[in-house]
């Protein structure tokens, strides 16, 4: 089974880039299933219902979220009905949405899990993800040995620690949140593929996908500013993971695909 993971989609520029490039990239790699992180897809923080529906229509079969899960009010209402959306599983029991799910693919079932790290998120304090993965992976294995973890964490140390902690429990640990593609894709001793961060989709010539000038002004003045989306240097980043029938990873590679057409505002597909 080949899984295509799309690095964190940032703003309208990110959604536009997915629309233009995803089908081509999927064909290029021959992917059986597509996962994409969309925690910053709407205004650079969170995911709105319209963008969620658009991204699903474009071809992302499992959309993962992070610490911005509940930032947009309309997505809170949409989460219980949208089985393709996954928020971190270590949110309190009873919160809207689901933290993991087994999806059907042409090559059989695959489980997708989302967990949020504990460091660097002052507004969100969730249960210990290291305890959570032990329990969830055990439950997921009752249905499939192929298990993908999107670990949305702020620090390199926590993501690398999770990779080694989960080695042998899951097929792949894909780090997200930093929005910077790392060069450490590898397969660990127990058969788990890992990458510290799968990068971002949207503007590469930006600060995490957002307008550099606004961010510079914020650092110079200390006054919080809501940056607008960056639109220069559009690129789709991510990784591809190959998984054997036993659930062990047999390959992982990161990729970058630039978009050679300019951003067009309002060009998203209609739901």
C-alpha positions as CSV (number, residue, x, y, z in Angstrom):
1,X,0.0,0.0,0.0
2,X,1.3,3.5,-0.9
3,X,0.1,6.4,1.2
4,X,0.5,10.0,0.0
5,X,0.7,12.6,2.8
6,X,0.2,16.3,1.9
7,X,2.2,18.7,4.2
8,X,0.2,21.3,6.2
9,X,-2.1,23.3,3.9
10,X,-1.8,27.0,4.7
11,X,-4.4,29.5,3.7
12,X,-6.2,30.0,0.4
13,X,-2.9,29.7,-1.4
14,X,-2.5,26.2,0.0
15,X,-5.9,25.1,-1.0
16,X,-5.3,26.5,-4.5
17,X,-2.0,24.6,-4.7
18,X,-3.7,21.4,-3.7
19,X,-6.3,21.9,-6.4
20,X,-3.7,22.5,-9.1
21,X,-1.2,19.8,-8.2
22,X,-2.8,16.9,-6.1
23,X,-4.2,14.9,-9.0
24,X,-0.9,15.0,-10.9
25,X,1.2,14.1,-7.8
26,X,-1.1,11.3,-6.9
27,X,-0.8,9.8,-10.4
28,X,3.0,10.3,-10.3
29,X,3.4,8.3,-7.2
30,X,0.5,5.8,-7.8
31,X,-0.9,6.5,-4.3
32,X,-3.6,4.3,-3.0
33,X,-4.8,6.8,-0.3
34,X,-4.3,10.5,0.4
35,X,-3.9,12.1,3.8
36,X,-3.5,15.9,4.2
37,X,-3.1,18.1,7.3
38,X,-5.3,21.2,7.1
39,X,-4.8,22.8,10.5
40,X,-3.9,26.2,8.9
41,X,-6.1,26.1,5.8
42,X,-8.5,28.8,6.7
43,X,-6.9,32.2,7.4
44,X,-3.7,30.5,8.6
45,X,-5.2,29.1,11.7
46,X,-7.9,26.4,11.7
47,X,-10.1,24.9,9.1
48,X,-13.5,26.2,8.1
49,X,-16.3,24.0,6.9
50,X,-16.2,25.3,3.2
51,X,-12.5,24.6,2.9
52,X,-13.0,21.2,4.5
53,X,-15.6,20.2,1.9
54,X,-13.4,21.7,-0.9
55,X,-10.4,19.7,0.2
56,X,-12.4,16.5,0.4
57,X,-13.8,17.2,-3.1
58,X,-10.3,17.8,-4.5
59,X,-9.1,14.4,-3.4
60,X,-7.8,14.4,0.2
61,X,-9.5,11.3,1.7
62,X,-8.4,11.9,5.3
63,X,-8.0,15.5,6.6
64,X,-6.1,15.8,9.8
65,X,-6.1,18.7,12.3
66,X,-4.1,20.0,15.3
67,X,-4.2,22.6,18.0
68,X,-6.4,24.8,15.8
69,X,-9.1,22.2,15.5
70,X,-11.8,24.2,17.2
71,X,-10.8,27.7,16.0
72,X,-13.6,27.9,13.4
73,X,-17.1,27.7,14.8
74,X,-18.6,26.1,11.8
75,X,-16.2,23.2,11.8
76,X,-17.1,22.4,15.4
77,X,-20.7,21.7,14.2
78,X,-19.4,19.8,11.1
79,X,-17.0,17.5,12.8
80,X,-19.5,14.9,14.1
81,X,-20.9,14.4,10.6
82,X,-17.6,14.5,8.7
83,X,-16.0,11.1,9.0
84,X,-13.1,12.2,6.8
85,X,-12.0,14.8,9.4
86,X,-9.7,13.8,12.3
87,X,-8.8,15.9,15.3
88,X,-6.2,14.9,17.9
89,X,-7.3,11.8,19.7
90,X,-6.0,13.1,23.0
91,X,-8.6,15.8,23.3
92,X,-11.0,15.1,26.2
93,X,-13.5,12.2,25.7
94,X,-16.8,13.5,24.4
95,X,-15.3,16.4,22.4
96,X,-16.8,16.8,18.9
97,X,-15.1,14.7,16.2
98,X,-13.0,11.6,16.2
99,X,-9.3,11.2,16.8
100,X,-8.7,8.1,14.7
101,X,-10.5,6.0,12.1
102,X,-10.0,3.0,9.8
103,X,-10.4,3.9,6.2
104,X,-11.0,1.7,3.2
105,X,-8.5,1.7,0.3
106,X,-8.1,-0.3,-2.9
107,X,-5.3,-2.3,-1.1
108,X,-7.3,-2.9,2.1
109,X,-7.9,-1.0,5.4
110,X,-5.6,1.6,6.9
111,X,-5.9,3.3,10.2
112,X,-5.1,7.0,10.6
113,X,-4.5,8.5,14.0
114,X,-3.9,12.1,15.0
115,X,-2.2,13.1,18.3
116,X,-1.2,16.5,19.6
117,X,2.1,17.1,21.4
118,X,2.4,18.6,24.9
119,X,5.1,21.2,24.4
120,X,4.6,24.6,22.9
121,X,0.8,24.8,22.9
122,X,-0.1,27.3,25.7
123,X,-3.8,27.4,24.8
124,X,-4.3,23.6,24.6
125,X,-3.2,21.1,27.3
126,X,-4.2,17.6,26.2
127,X,-3.7,14.1,27.6
128,X,-0.3,12.4,27.3
129,X,0.1,11.3,23.6
130,X,2.7,8.7,24.5
131,X,0.2,6.8,26.6
132,X,-2.5,7.4,24.0
133,X,-0.6,5.8,21.1
134,X,-0.1,2.6,23.1
135,X,-3.9,2.2,23.6
136,X,-5.1,3.4,20.2
137,X,-2.5,1.4,18.2
138,X,-3.6,-1.8,20.0
139,X,-7.3,-1.1,19.2
140,X,-6.4,-0.2,15.6
141,X,-4.5,-3.5,15.1
142,X,-7.7,-5.4,15.7
143,X,-8.8,-4.1,12.3
144,X,-5.6,-3.5,10.3
145,X,-1.8,-3.7,10.8
146,X,-1.4,-0.6,8.6
147,X,-1.4,2.4,10.9
148,X,-0.4,6.0,10.2
149,X,0.1,8.5,12.9
150,X,0.1,12.3,12.2
151,X,1.9,13.7,15.3
152,X,1.2,17.4,15.4
153,X,3.9,18.6,17.8
154,X,5.9,21.8,18.2
155,X,9.3,20.5,19.0
156,X,11.7,18.3,17.1
157,X,12.6,16.4,20.3
158,X,9.0,15.4,21.1
159,X,8.4,14.2,17.5
160,X,11.6,12.2,17.4
161,X,10.9,10.7,20.8
162,X,7.4,9.6,19.6
163,X,9.0,8.0,16.5
164,X,11.2,5.8,18.6
165,X,8.5,5.2,21.2
166,X,6.0,4.0,18.5
167,X,8.6,2.0,16.5
168,X,7.0,-1.4,15.9
169,X,3.6,-0.3,17.0
170,X,2.6,1.6,13.9
171,X,3.6,1.7,10.2
172,X,4.6,5.4,10.1
173,X,4.9,8.5,12.2
174,X,4.6,11.7,10.2
175,X,5.3,14.9,12.0
176,X,3.4,18.1,11.3
177,X,3.0,21.6,12.7
178,X,6.5,23.1,12.0
179,X,5.6,23.7,8.3
180,X,9.2,23.1,7.3
181,X,10.1,19.9,5.4
182,X,12.8,18.0,7.2
183,X,15.4,15.8,5.5
184,X,15.3,12.8,7.9
185,X,12.8,10.4,6.3
186,X,13.9,7.0,7.4
187,X,12.7,3.5,8.5
188,X,13.4,2.6,12.1
189,X,14.6,-0.8,13.5
190,X,11.1,-2.0,14.3
191,X,9.7,-1.2,10.8
192,X,8.2,2.2,11.5
193,X,8.8,4.9,8.9
194,X,9.3,8.4,10.3
195,X,9.8,12.0,9.3
196,X,10.1,14.8,11.8
197,X,8.0,17.2,9.6
198,X,6.3,16.8,6.3
199,X,6.5,20.5,5.5
200,X,3.7,22.7,4.1
201,X,1.6,23.3,1.1
202,X,1.1,26.9,0.0
203,X,3.6,29.8,-0.2
204,X,7.2,28.8,0.3
205,X,8.4,32.4,0.1
206,X,6.7,33.3,3.4
207,X,6.8,32.8,7.1
208,X,5.0,29.5,7.6
209,X,2.8,30.3,4.7
210,X,1.9,33.8,5.8
211,X,2.9,37.3,4.6
212,X,6.5,38.1,5.8
213,X,6.0,41.9,6.2
214,X,3.2,41.4,8.7
215,X,5.3,38.9,10.7
216,X,8.3,41.2,10.7
217,X,6.2,44.1,12.0
218,X,4.9,41.9,14.8
219,X,8.4,41.0,15.9
220,X,9.6,44.6,15.8
221,X,6.7,46.1,17.7
222,X,5.5,43.3,19.9
223,X,1.9,44.0,18.8
224,X,0.1,40.9,17.7
225,X,-1.0,41.0,14.1
226,X,-3.1,38.6,12.0
227,X,-1.0,38.0,9.0
228,X,-2.5,37.5,5.6
229,X,-1.7,34.5,3.4
230,X,1.6,34.5,1.5
231,X,1.1,33.8,-2.2
232,X,4.7,33.7,-3.7
233,X,6.6,30.5,-4.5
234,X,3.7,28.1,-4.3
235,X,4.6,24.5,-3.6
236,X,3.1,21.2,-2.5
237,X,5.3,19.3,0.0
238,X,4.8,16.0,1.7
239,X,5.9,12.4,1.8
240,X,5.0,9.0,0.4
241,X,5.1,5.9,2.6
242,X,5.0,2.3,1.3
243,X,3.6,-0.3,3.7
244,X,3.8,-4.1,3.4
245,X,1.0,-6.6,4.2
246,X,2.4,-7.0,7.7
247,X,2.1,-3.3,8.5
248,X,5.8,-2.6,8.4
249,X,7.1,0.2,6.3
250,X,9.2,-0.7,3.3
251,X,9.9,2.8,2.0
252,X,9.4,6.5,2.8
253,X,10.5,9.5,0.7
254,X,9.7,13.2,1.0
255,X,8.9,15.4,-2.0
256,X,8.5,19.0,-3.2
257,X,6.5,20.0,-6.2
258,X,6.5,23.7,-7.2
259,X,3.5,25.2,-8.9
260,X,4.3,27.2,-12.0
261,X,1.1,29.3,-12.2
262,X,0.3,32.3,-10.0
263,X,-2.2,32.2,-7.2
264,X,-5.8,33.2,-8.2
265,X,-8.0,34.3,-5.3
266,X,-11.5,32.8,-5.3
267,X,-10.4,29.9,-7.6
268,X,-11.4,27.1,-5.2
269,X,-13.8,24.5,-6.5
270,X,-17.5,24.9,-5.5
271,X,-18.8,22.4,-3.0
